[in-house]
Amino acid sequence: VSERMPAGYSAAGMRVYRHLVYLGASQMIEAGFPQLREGMGEQAWRVLIEGFVRQSAWTSPFYGDLQNEFRLFLARESA
């Protein structure tokens, strides 16, 4: 995730976009890993998902494909 804002975009618009990406990723991953989510507090979950969004470079435009990418992320993080 780049901190640079593309030309023609407002800071407020980018905040909304980032929030929507986080929500989409969080919801799809939580659906596939409910026990993991239950075992973590809100702050720890947020840090984990934000780390995933920042460090992963998923290529699919579909949120449904994130669960496999998240498994790979967890494997890399725990190695």
C-alpha positions in Angstrom: 0.0 0.0 0.0 1.5 3.3 -1.1 1.1 6.3 1.1 1.3 8.5 -2.0 -2.0 9.8 -3.3 -2.6 9.5 -7.0 -3.1 12.7 -8.9 -6.7 13.8 -9.0 -7.7 12.2 -5.7 -8.6 13.9 -2.4 -7.3 12.9 1.0 -10.9 12.3 2.1 -11.6 10.1 -0.8 -8.5 8.0 -0.2 -9.5 7.6 3.5 -12.9 6.3 2.4 -11.3 4.0 -0.2 -8.8 2.6 2.3 -11.6 2.1 4.9 -13.7 0.2 2.3 -10.8 -2.0 1.3 -10.2 -2.8 5.0 -13.9 -3.6 5.6 -14.1 -5.8 2.6 -11.0 -7.7 3.4 -11.9 -8.0 7.1 -15.4 -9.3 6.4 -14.3 -11.9 3.9 -11.4 -13.1 6.0 -13.6 -13.2 9.1 -16.2 -15.4 7.3 -13.5 -17.9 6.5 -11.7 -17.8 9.8 -14.3 -17.3 12.5 -12.4 -19.1 15.3 -9.3 -17.0 14.7 -11.4 -13.8 14.8 -13.2 -14.9 18.0 -9.9 -15.6 19.7 -8.5 -12.2 19.0 -9.4 -8.9 20.4 -10.6 -6.0 18.2 -7.2 -4.3 18.2 -5.2 -7.4 17.4 -7.6 -8.3 14.6 -7.3 -4.8 13.1 -3.5 -4.9 13.2 -3.5 -8.4 11.6 -5.9 -7.3 8.8 -4.1 -4.0 8.2 -0.8 -5.9 8.0 -2.3 -8.3 5.5 -3.7 -5.5 3.3 -0.3 -3.7 3.4 2.0 -6.7 2.9 -0.1 -8.8 0.5 -0.3 -8.0 -3.2 -3.3 -10.1 -4.1 -3.9 -10.0 -7.8 -7.6 -11.1 -7.9 -10.2 -8.3 -8.0 -12.6 -10.5 -6.0 -12.7 -10.4 -2.2 -13.8 -14.0 -2.2 -10.3 -15.0 -3.3 -8.7 -13.4 -0.2 -9.1 -16.4 2.1 -6.4 -18.3 0.2 -4.1 -15.3 0.1 -4.7 -14.8 3.9 -3.7 -18.5 4.5 -0.4 -17.8 2.6 0.1 -14.6 4.6 -0.4 -16.4 7.9 2.1 -19.1 6.8 4.7 -16.4 5.9 4.1 -14.5 9.2 4.4 -17.6 11.3 7.5 -19.0 9.6 
